[in-house]
């Protein structure tokens, strides 16, 4: 009986923990903001930290399906929506930091930056894609869109690639970190090309 309950119910107690872990970087950022812990360039610190966590959680979200295939733990899929929404949450903070704190809602400058700076162009394109995924992440959207829902949510792959490109073009000189993230993304995408029957440590699904 204990084993059955564990297999059926283990995601429930873990969901609040995963939620808290995903929210912790935001709480840390707020703490540092209130206590002057953002360093000499607070705008840059907020921009980088929100962007980094958006990318990290996006990669974690993309890792759910490969992990499910490797382990056979189908319950992992119950965390994917939460992780994806948190990735969007940090992407939204990253975007608002640029729009509000950097550009001051100067719309002409915003449009000019999107048009003229390639790293902002691809970053904005990725944000638009992630926004579409977040808005349609509900069960109601799944019912309304039907088969088109899965097609739409495949935008997560080009969105993730654009995020990596955005990061590489942003840092210019020090490409180690975006290179590592890019390698992780490449690995997650390549795993999806492996036949399902060829990778399984805990079951056939």
C-alpha positions in Angstrom: 0.0 0.0 0.0 2.8 2.4 0.8 4.4 1.7 -2.5 1.2 2.4 -4.4 0.7 5.7 -2.6 4.2 6.7 -3.3 3.8 6.0 -7.0 0.4 7.7 -7.2 0.8 10.7 -4.9 4.5 11.6 -4.7 4.1 14.7 -7.0 1.7 16.3 -4.6 4.0 17.0 -1.7 6.8 17.8 -4.1 4.9 20.5 -6.0 5.0 23.1 -3.2 8.8 22.4 -2.9 9.4 22.8 -6.6 7.3 26.0 -6.5 9.4 27.4 -3.6 12.7 26.4 -5.3 11.6 28.2 -8.5 10.5 31.3 -6.6 13.7 31.4 -4.5 15.8 33.4 -7.1 13.1 36.1 -7.2 13.0 36.3 -3.5 16.8 36.5 -3.4 16.7 39.3 -6.1 14.2 41.2 -4.0 16.3 40.8 -0.9 19.4 42.1 -2.7 17.4 45.0 -4.1 16.2 46.1 -0.7 19.5 45.6 1.0 21.7 47.2 -1.7 23.2 43.9 -2.7 23.1 44.3 -6.5 26.6 45.8 -6.8 27.8 48.8 -8.6 25.5 48.3 -11.6 22.0 47.3 -10.3 20.4 47.4 -13.7 22.9 45.1 -15.2 22.6 42.7 -12.2 18.8 42.5 -12.4 19.0 42.1 -16.2 21.5 39.2 -16.0 20.0 37.4 -13.1 16.4 37.4 -14.5 17.7 36.4 -17.9 19.9 33.6 -16.5 17.0 32.1 -14.5 14.6 32.3 -17.4 17.1 30.3 -19.5 17.9 27.8 -16.7 14.3 27.1 -16.0 13.5 26.8 -19.7 16.3 24.2 -20.0 14.9 22.4 -17.0 11.5 22.4 -18.6 12.9 20.9 -21.8 14.7 18.2 -19.7 11.4 16.8 -18.3 10.5 14.7 -21.3 14.0 13.2 -21.7 14.1 12.4 -18.0 10.7 10.8 -18.2 11.9 8.7 -21.1 15.1 7.7 -19.3 13.5 6.9 -15.9 10.0 5.9 -16.9 8.7 8.3 -14.2 5.6 9.6 -16.1 4.7 11.8 -13.0 7.5 14.1 -14.0 5.3 15.5 -16.6 3.1 17.0 -13.9 5.9 19.5 -13.1 6.5 20.6 -16.7 3.7 23.3 -16.8 4.9 24.9 -13.5 8.5 24.9 -14.7 7.6 26.4 -18.0 5.5 29.2 -16.4 8.3 30.0 -14.0 10.6 30.2 -17.0 8.2 32.7 -18.6 7.9 34.6 -15.3 11.7 35.3 -15.2 11.6 36.0 -19.0 8.9 38.6 -18.3 10.9 40.2 -15.5 13.9 40.3 -17.8 11.8 41.9 -20.5 10.2 44.5 -18.1 13.7 45.3 -16.7 14.7 46.4 -20.2 11.4 48.0 -21.1 10.9 49.9 -17.9 14.3 50.4 -16.1 16.5 50.6 -19.2 14.2 52.2 -21.8 11.7 54.0 -19.5 8.8 52.9 -21.7 10.1 55.2 -24.5 8.3 53.3 -27.2 10.1 54.9 -30.2 13.5 53.9 -28.6 12.1 50.4 -27.9 11.0 49.8 -31.5 14.3 51.2 -32.7 16.3 48.9 -30.5 14.3 45.8 -31.6 14.8 46.7 -35.2 18.5 47.7 -35.1 20.1 45.5 -32.5 20.2 41.8 -33.5 20.5 40.4 -30.0 17.4 42.4 -28.9 15.6 41.3 -32.1 16.1 37.6 -31.4 15.5 38.0 -27.7 12.2 39.8 -28.4 11.2 37.1 -30.9 11.9 34.4 -28.2 9.8 36.4 -25.6 6.8 36.6 -28.0 7.0 32.9 -28.5 7.2 32.2 -24.8 4.3 34.5 -24.2 2.2 32.6 -26.6 3.1 29.3 -24.8 2.3 30.8 -21.4 -1.1 32.2 -22.5 -2.1 28.9 -24.0 -0.8 26.6 -21.2 -4.2 26.1 -19.7 -6.4 23.1 -20.1 -9.1 25.3 -21.7 -6.6 26.3 -24.4 -5.7 22.6 -24.9 -9.3 21.8 -25.5 -10.0 24.7 -27.8 -6.8 24.3 -29.9 -7.0 20.5 -30.1 -4.2 19.0 -32.2 -2.9 22.5 -33.0 -2.0 22.9 -29.3 1.0 20.5 -29.6 2.0 22.2 -32.9 2.0 25.6 -31.2 3.9 24.4 -28.2 6.7 23.1 -30.4 7.6 26.8 -30.5 9.5 26.1 -27.3 12.4 24.7 -29.4 13.0 27.7 -31.7 12.4 30.0 -28.7 15.1 28.2 -26.7 17.5 28.4 -29.6 16.8 32.1 -30.0 17.5 32.7 -26.3 20.9 31.1 -26.7 21.6 33.2 -29.7 20.5 36.3 -27.7 22.8 35.4 -24.9 25.8 34.8 -27.2 25.3 38.1 -29.1 24.8 39.9 -25.8 28.0 38.9 -24.0 30.2 39.2 -27.2 33.5 38.4 -25.6 32.9 35.9 -22.8 31.0 33.1 -24.5 31.7 30.3 -22.0 28.5 30.5 -20.1 26.2 30.8 -23.1 28.3 28.0 -24.8 27.6 25.7 -21.8 23.9 26.5 -22.0 23.9 26.0 -25.7 25.6 22.6 -25.3 23.0 21.6 -22.8 20.2 22.7 -25.1 21.8 20.8 -28.0 21.9 17.6 -25.9 18.3 18.0 -24.9 17.3 18.4 -28.5 19.4 15.5 -29.7 17.9 13.2 -27.1 14.5 13.8 -28.7 15.8 12.3 -32.0 16.6 9.0 -30.3 13.9 6.4 -30.9 11.8 6.0 -27.7 12.6 2.3 -27.4 16.3 3.1 -27.4 16.5 5.0 -24.2 14.9 3.6 -21.1 16.2 3.0 -17.6 12.9 2.6 -15.8 10.2 1.6 -18.3 9.2 1.6 -21.9 7.3 4.9 -21.9 
